[in-house]
Amino acid sequence: MQKKVTVLLSSYNGEKYIREQLQSLYAQEGVDVNIYVRDDGSSDSTVDILRDEQNNGRLQYYAEKNVGFCKSFWDLIMTAPDSDYYALCDQDDIWLPDKLEKAVGMMSAEDDSIPLLYTTNVIPVDENLKELSVKTFNVDSAFSLALALRCPALPGCTYVFNKALLIRSREYKGFFYLHDWLIYIIALATGKVLYDPNPRIMYRQHANNALGVDSSFERIKHKLQRFFKPKIPRAKSKVARGIFETFENDLSPENKRLLEAFAYYDKDFRHIKTLLKYKEYRTAPFVLQLILKKI
């Protein structure tokens, strides 16, 4: 029997590309695909498109007020129907036909009782699906928990995960920041992340991307802005605190030690000494952020 995979898609003014993306979801091989959509306050014809697809029995959607894509995805996670596996999906990409089958195959070989997250890199393309020569996300393996706490890994549109991770994510009671990064941290802290070296998403780049592949100059500029004036002060340590306090009894001794130090480094210098034992943190910019209490 094929495994049931529920695709969680947050839409917003996506009339230009969403039909094409939905076709790539319907074309997924080897799995029973169900599509669950939350529209985040679209003002174009996106909801009309979703209504047509729902009338055809191909997806289920609900329309709500605009809260931003991170909170919209989190609402999908909190309300998702029962399924064997789940996947996060953007409205403007194209999935290769074997994406979900490969993800389910890798996770099926693991202990399904623990939270499992599958991820892979992307194929950047332009609006017309022509492959771009720009460098994609500089990731070629699963991150360690220490590295993931310092910087986000791959975008949520690459994520497929099991029911155990959905349940664990719903249990989280701490500070909310970046839905996909939060899921990744929860998976690393309490379960396992699996990396597929073969990209299985055509990641469309255009002016309306919520997040995209930036030029080198833009990446440097954004890093400097985040360093000196983050949008949300100390968001990372707040998330570490939330995960530590929510899942303390489910953490390995090593993960508990790391998360506690990351969460409370500003309260006790011994926590900074703990963090600096990790090679991922022995860089001048990170040490400066610790000293300035900006993590």
N, C-alpha and C positions, 0 to 999 in steps of 0.2 A: 504494500500500500504506500502511495506517495505521501510524503510529509507535507503538512499544511504550513504554509508560510504566509503570515499577514504582513503586507507592506504598509507602513505608516508614512503617509505623504501629507505634508503641510503645503497648501497652495495659497498663493497671493498674486492676483493680477497676472495669472499665468497663461492667458488665452493663446499666446503665440506659439508656445512649445508643448503644452501639457498633453494634448492629444497624441503627439508623437512619443512622448515618454510613456503614456499609458499603453500604447501599442507594444512597446518593448517589454513592459511588465506582463501583458497578456501572452507574449511569445516566450516566456520563461519555460525552460525544459525540465522535465523530471520531478517537478514539485506541483502541489496544489496551491495555486496563488490566490490569495484574497487581498483586496485593496481597500484600505480604510483611510479616509481623507478628512482632514479638518481644514476648511477654508478660513483663512485669517482675515476676513473682512474685505474681500475683493470688490472692486468697483467696476471691473470690466465684465466680460462674458464668461469668466471662469466657472462661476456657479451654474450657469446654463449648461456648460459642457459636462460638469459633474452630474447634473440632474439627468441629462441624456444617458450618460453611462450607467447611472444607477437604475434608470428605467429599463435598460437593457440587461440588468442583472449582473453587471460586471464589477461593480464596486459599491461601497457604502460610504456616504459622506454626511457631514454636518457642517453648517456654517455658523460662525461665531464672530464676535467683534475682534478687531485687530489688537493683538497683544505682542506682536513680534515673533519671528520664526522660532526662537529658542523656547519660549513659553508655549507656543503652539504645538511644537513637537512633544513637549513634556505632557501637555494635555492629552495628546494621542496615546502616549505611554500609559497614562493613568486610566484611560478609558478603553483601551484596546480589547477586543474580544479574545476568547480563548484560542490558542493556536500552539503548534509544536515549536515554531520559530517565528521571529519577527525581523523586519528589515526597515531601516530608515531610508527615505527616498526624497530627493529634490524633484521639483516639477519640470525642470528643463534639461535633464541629462538623458542619455540613452544607455540602457543596460544591455550588455551582451547576453545572448540567450542562455548561456550556461552559468551566469553569475550565482543564482540562488542554489542551483544543483551542486556546484562546487563548494559553496559555503556549507550547505547541509551535510555534504559528504565529509568535509573536514571535521565538523563538529560531532557527527555521528560516531567518529572513531575515538572520541574522548568520553570522559565521565560526564554524562548529561545531568547528573544531580548537582553539579557545581555551576556557577555562572560562567557561561562561555560567550566570547565575542569574537567574531570573524571580521577581518578587515583586509583591504588590499589597496594598492595605489590606483591611480586614474590615468586615463588617456585624455590629455587636454585637446579640445577641438574648438573651432570657431563656430559662429552662428549657423554655418552651413555644414557642420560636422566634418570639416577638413582638419586633419590632425595638425597641431601646432608644434613648432620646434622648441618652444619655451620649456624650461625645466619644470617638472611637476613638483609635488611635495617631496622634500628631501628625506624620504623614509624608505627603508628597505628591510625592516624587520619590526617585530613587536617591541615596544618600548619597555624598559624596566619601570617599576613604580616610581623610583626616584626621578628618572628622566621625565616621565609623564606628569609628575607634579610640577615640574619646572616649566614645561611647555607642551601645548597640545600636539597630538599626533596627526592622524589623518581625519578628514571631515566625516561627519555622520552619514553622508550618503553612501559610504563604503561599508557601513555596519550591517551585519546580520547577527542575531543573537538568540539564545535559547530562552525558554520560559523561566528558568531559574534566575537569569539576569533581569528579566522583566520584573519578576516578583521582588528581587533585591532592590532594584531601582525604585520601585514604588514604596519601599520601606524607608527610603532616605528622608531624613527630617531636618537636614541642615541647610546652610546657605545655598541658594540656587544661582548657578553661573555656568553658561555655555552647556547646553544639554548634552551634546555629544562628548565633550571633554569629561563631563561628570560621569557619564556612562562608562567611558573608557577607564577612569580611575576606579570606579566601583568594581569593574571586571578584574582589573589587575590586583586590587586589594583583597578581593574575596573569592576570585576564581582564576580564569585564564584567558589570555588573548591569543588568537591564532592569526598568523599573517600569511596571506597568499601572495607569492611573488609575481603572479601574473595579473596585470590590471584587467578589470572586467566592467569598467564604466567609462563611457565617453562623456567627459566632464566639460560641458559647454561653457565657453567664456563669452560674456557679453556685458553690456553696460549695466544691466540690472541684477547681476549676481549679488546674492547676500554676502557670499565670500567667494574669492577666486584666487587664481594664480597671479601673483603680482610680479612686476619687474623687480630687478635687484634693487634699484633705487627706492621703489615704493616699500619694499620689505625693510630696508635699512631705516627709512623714515618712520615707518610704523613701529619698529622696535624702539627707536629713540623716544617716540611719543609715549609708548607704553611704559618705558623705563622711568621717565621724568614726571609724567602726568597720566597715570592709569585712569581709565574711565571709572573703575570701581576699586578704590584703595584696598589693598591686601586681600583681594578676592581669593587668591590661591590658598593662603593659610586658612581662610574662613571655610573653604571647601574641605581642606584636609581635616579641620576640626569637626565639621559635620560628619564626615565619613568615620573618623575615629570614634566619635561619640555615638553614632548610630549603630556601627557594626563592631564595636570593641570586642564583643564576645566571639566574633566569627573571624577575627584576624589572626594570622600567624604571629609568633613573637617578633619576627623581624619586621613584618609590615606594621605591627602595632608600634614598635619602637620608632620607625621612620615617620609614620603619620603623627604620632604624638609630638615628635621633635619639630616637624614642619608646622604643626598647628599652633604650638606654644613657644616657638623660638624666641619671641619677644619678651617672655615672662621669666626665662631662666637661661643664663649663658651656657649651661650644660647642654641645652638643646642645640645651640649653634655648634658646639663641639661635636655633637652626634652627627649633625648634617654634614659637616666638613669631612667626615670619615668616608662619605660617598664620593666616588670620582666624578659623578655627574654634577657635583656642586663645587668642585675645586676650580672655579674660574673667577677671574677678577670681577666681571660684571655681577655675578650672582653673590659673591661675598660682599660687594658694595651694597647690593639690594638688602642683604641681611642686616648690614650695619645701619642702613637708613630705614630699616623696618618697612620696606616696600613690598615684601613678598606676600 
